[in-house]
């Protein structure tokens, strides 16, 4: 990541020392911990779990149509 980007983001988040980012992956599961925390707080779920709850051919059609998402939405509606 370019330092100018890191400094910009750190300033927005109020991080005093942006160089600490180099320690982010010192602990192997740190990235996953944050992923899980964001999902829990925002109520997100894995796409696989959501896809399994969709009606019949909806997901199959979404993956196989070459018409694109908008055309598929109109077809389903």
Buried (B, 14 or more C-beta within 10 A) or exposed (E): EEEEEBEEEBEEEEBEEBEEEEEEEEEEEEEEEEEEEEEEEEEEEEEEEEEEEEEEEEBEBBEEEEEEEEEBEEEEE
